[in-house]
Amino acid sequence: MTEVFAKARSLPISPQKIRLVCDQVRGRNVDQALVILQHMPQKGAALVRKLVASAVANAENNHELNRTDLYIKTIYADESFKLKRVKAGARGRYKPRVRRYSHVTVILDERES
């Protein structure tokens, strides 16, 4: 069995938020996962959907696998860099603002018929 993967790096969304989306499609058939992601309202769903579609294209073109046999074996989000900024607060203080980014990896595999 051939594992096919795709990575999306430095996505402008926190890993905590994108993990909630990843949990919904883990272990599912690829076509079923794409439909689920299309109808989810979260920002991360569009990012994950694009990544899964890319992994499917890798499987079909580079490894000549059948799309109907593919499923999401593993999907996970890791923490990337953080942009640390400050905002002026009351009485001369400052309030830190942290903008988090994430890396997402998808691994597809073939189900045995």
C-alpha positions as CSV (number, residue, x, y, z in Angstrom):
1,M,0.0,0.0,0.0
2,T,1.2,3.4,-0.9
3,E,0.8,6.3,1.4
4,V,0.4,9.7,-0.2
5,F,0.8,13.0,1.7
6,A,0.4,16.7,1.3
7,K,1.5,19.5,3.6
8,A,0.3,23.0,4.0
9,R,2.7,25.3,5.9
10,S,2.3,28.6,7.7
11,L,-1.5,28.7,7.5
12,P,-2.9,31.9,9.2
13,I,-5.0,30.1,11.7
14,S,-4.3,28.7,15.2
15,P,-3.6,25.0,15.5
16,Q,-6.3,24.7,18.1
17,K,-9.0,25.9,15.7
18,I,-7.8,23.8,12.8
19,R,-7.6,20.6,14.9
20,L,-11.4,20.9,15.5
21,V,-11.9,20.6,11.7
22,C,-9.3,17.9,11.3
23,D,-11.1,15.7,13.9
24,Q,-14.2,15.7,11.8
25,V,-12.6,14.1,8.7
26,R,-10.0,11.8,10.2
27,G,-10.5,8.2,9.0
28,R,-13.2,9.0,6.4
29,N,-13.4,8.3,2.7
30,V,-11.9,11.2,0.6
31,D,-15.0,12.1,-1.3
32,Q,-17.1,12.0,1.9
33,A,-14.5,14.2,3.7
34,L,-14.5,16.8,0.9
35,V,-18.3,17.1,1.1
36,I,-18.2,17.5,4.9
37,L,-15.5,20.2,4.6
38,Q,-17.5,22.0,1.9
39,H,-20.5,22.5,4.2
40,M,-18.6,23.4,7.4
41,P,-18.8,27.1,8.3
42,Q,-15.3,27.3,9.9
43,K,-12.4,29.2,8.2
44,G,-10.2,26.2,8.7
45,A,-12.5,23.9,6.7
46,A,-11.7,25.7,3.4
47,L,-8.0,25.4,4.1
48,V,-8.2,21.7,5.0
49,R,-10.4,21.0,2.0
50,K,-7.9,22.6,-0.4
51,L,-5.1,20.4,1.2
52,V,-7.1,17.2,1.0
53,A,-7.9,17.9,-2.7
54,S,-4.2,18.5,-3.3
55,A,-3.3,15.1,-1.6
56,V,-6.0,13.4,-3.8
57,A,-4.4,15.0,-6.9
58,N,-1.0,13.8,-5.8
59,A,-2.3,10.2,-5.4
60,E,-4.0,10.2,-8.8
61,N,-1.2,11.8,-10.8
62,N,2.0,10.7,-9.1
63,H,1.0,7.3,-7.8
64,E,-1.8,6.3,-10.2
65,L,-4.2,5.4,-7.3
66,N,-7.9,5.1,-7.6
67,R,-9.8,7.9,-5.9
68,T,-12.6,5.7,-4.7
69,D,-10.3,3.5,-2.6
70,L,-8.6,6.5,-0.8
71,Y,-9.2,7.5,2.8
72,I,-7.7,9.9,5.2
73,K,-5.4,7.8,7.3
74,T,-3.8,10.6,9.3
75,I,-4.4,14.3,9.5
76,Y,-2.8,16.6,12.1
77,A,-2.0,20.2,12.8
78,D,1.3,21.4,14.3
79,E,2.2,24.8,15.6
80,S,4.2,27.1,13.4
81,F,5.6,30.5,14.2
82,K,3.9,33.2,16.2
83,L,3.7,36.9,15.5
84,K,4.0,38.8,18.7
85,R,2.7,42.3,18.7
86,V,1.6,44.8,21.4
87,K,-1.3,47.1,21.7
88,A,-1.4,50.1,24.0
89,G,-3.4,49.6,27.2
90,A,-4.7,51.9,29.9
91,R,-2.4,53.8,32.2
92,G,0.7,53.4,30.1
93,R,0.6,49.6,30.0
94,Y,0.6,47.3,27.0
95,K,-1.5,44.3,26.0
96,P,0.3,41.5,24.1
97,R,-1.3,40.2,20.9
98,V,-0.2,36.8,19.6
99,R,-1.0,35.8,16.0
100,R,-0.6,32.0,15.7
101,Y,0.1,30.1,12.5
102,S,0.0,26.3,11.9
103,H,1.3,23.5,9.6
104,V,-1.2,20.8,8.5
105,T,-0.3,17.4,7.2
106,V,-2.6,14.9,5.5
107,I,-1.7,11.3,4.8
108,L,-3.9,9.3,2.5
109,D,-3.9,5.5,2.1
110,E,-5.8,2.9,0.0
111,R,-8.5,0.7,1.5
112,E,-8.1,-2.9,0.5
113,S,-11.1,-4.1,-1.5
